[in-house]
């Protein structure tokens, strides 16, 4: 049996999806997980950042960055909308911190704006 585990950043993006998009995402990730646990697919782009090797998967308008953990866990590190600066920076292996990923999220700027009003 295998598990798919989502990071906090991934959960933020998942919450934005409607029911149909969410079901499609989970369906495709489950199918991919079955393939990956049989052996790493050779047709998936692999990106190395630091010591972690990520697999980049295109699902609809999202780019999902995954890593295999142990033999039964597929960890979804990031879900990033396509054609964004964050996606470009990540796949180009340019330095980016979790703080910068958070800044790209629209709710971060809404929060900052709300602080100005107080």
Wavefront OBJ file of the C-alpha trace (Angstrom):
o trace
v 0.000 0.000 0.000
v 1.247 3.475 -0.800
v 0.535 6.969 0.496
v 0.465 10.376 -1.103
v 1.438 13.092 1.380
v 0.976 16.804 0.690
v 3.063 19.679 2.046
v 1.444 22.790 3.524
v 2.096 24.712 0.299
v 0.437 21.952 -1.731
v -2.615 21.991 0.512
v -3.024 25.736 -0.049
v -3.180 25.157 -3.811
v -5.485 22.139 -3.439
v -7.991 24.213 -1.469
v -8.310 26.550 -4.466
v -9.502 23.739 -6.755
v -13.132 22.979 -7.459
v -14.421 19.420 -6.937
v -13.859 18.256 -10.509
v -10.302 19.622 -10.654
v -9.545 18.062 -7.266
v -10.826 14.626 -8.339
v -8.793 14.816 -11.565
v -5.660 15.760 -9.612
v -6.074 12.944 -7.078
v -6.890 10.424 -9.824
v -3.783 11.315 -11.822
v -1.548 11.363 -8.736
v -2.846 7.940 -7.655
v -2.159 6.466 -11.092
v 1.287 8.049 -11.101
v 2.023 6.718 -7.610
v 1.234 3.178 -8.752
v 3.691 3.580 -11.640
v 6.395 5.173 -9.512
v 6.366 2.439 -6.878
v 6.877 -0.165 -9.589
v 9.941 1.769 -10.738
v 10.754 5.400 -11.442
v 9.267 6.382 -14.806
v 11.906 7.468 -17.265
v 9.653 9.930 -19.102
v 9.159 12.246 -16.091
v 11.412 15.292 -15.915
v 13.673 15.094 -12.883
v 14.928 18.220 -11.139
v 17.577 18.217 -8.434
v 17.467 20.963 -5.827
v 20.035 20.538 -3.117
v 19.938 16.912 -2.026
v 16.368 16.283 -3.133
v 15.413 14.900 -6.523
v 11.969 16.096 -7.628
v 9.802 14.713 -10.386
v 7.888 17.384 -12.280
v 4.410 16.388 -13.404
v 2.014 18.476 -15.475
v -1.596 18.027 -14.398
v -3.932 20.432 -16.160
v -2.731 23.961 -15.483
v -0.691 22.875 -12.462
v 2.893 21.769 -12.090
v 3.357 19.229 -9.323
v 6.788 18.576 -7.817
v 7.036 15.157 -6.178
v 9.659 13.083 -4.422
v 9.718 9.442 -3.398
v 10.136 8.950 0.331
v 10.889 5.462 1.553
v 9.267 2.763 -0.544
v 5.645 3.605 0.138
v 5.325 7.408 0.341
v 5.001 9.835 -2.542
v 5.549 13.316 -1.097
v 4.016 16.229 -2.978
v 6.312 19.142 -2.113
v 4.864 21.859 -4.329
v 1.864 22.489 -6.541
v 2.497 25.586 -8.649
v 0.288 27.125 -11.355
v 1.835 26.982 -14.821
v 3.485 30.004 -16.432
v 4.286 31.685 -13.125
v 7.514 33.210 -11.945
v 7.655 30.725 -9.074
v 7.436 27.760 -11.457
v 10.183 29.211 -13.654
v 12.458 29.875 -10.684
v 11.911 26.398 -9.271
v 12.479 24.443 -12.491
v 15.434 26.634 -13.470
v 17.075 25.690 -10.181
v 17.425 29.317 -9.138
v 17.571 29.963 -5.398
v 14.153 30.370 -3.787
v 13.085 30.095 -0.186
v 9.796 28.957 1.306
v 9.222 32.571 2.287
v 9.432 33.616 -1.349
v 6.957 30.869 -2.284
v 4.543 32.247 0.316
v 4.953 35.779 -1.032
v 3.755 34.610 -4.441
v 0.463 33.542 -2.907
v -2.273 36.187 -3.234
v -3.535 35.705 0.332
v -0.142 36.843 1.623
v -0.598 40.242 -0.002
v -4.199 40.474 1.218
v -2.902 39.859 4.718
v -0.225 42.542 4.349
v -2.838 45.002 3.038
v -5.118 44.234 5.993
v -2.301 45.167 8.379
v -1.996 48.585 6.724
v -5.691 49.306 7.383
v -5.369 48.756 11.140
l 1 2 3 4 5 6 7 8 9 10 11 12 13 14 15 16 17 18 19 20 21 22 23 24 25 26 27 28 29 30 31 32 33 34 35 36 37 38 39 40 41 42 43 44 45 46 47 48 49 50 51 52 53 54 55 56 57 58 59 60 61 62 63 64 65 66 67 68 69 70 71 72 73 74 75 76 77 78 79 80 81 82 83 84 85 86 87 88 89 90 91 92 93 94 95 96 97 98 99 100 101 102 103 104 105 106 107 108 109 110 111 112 113 114 115 116 117 118
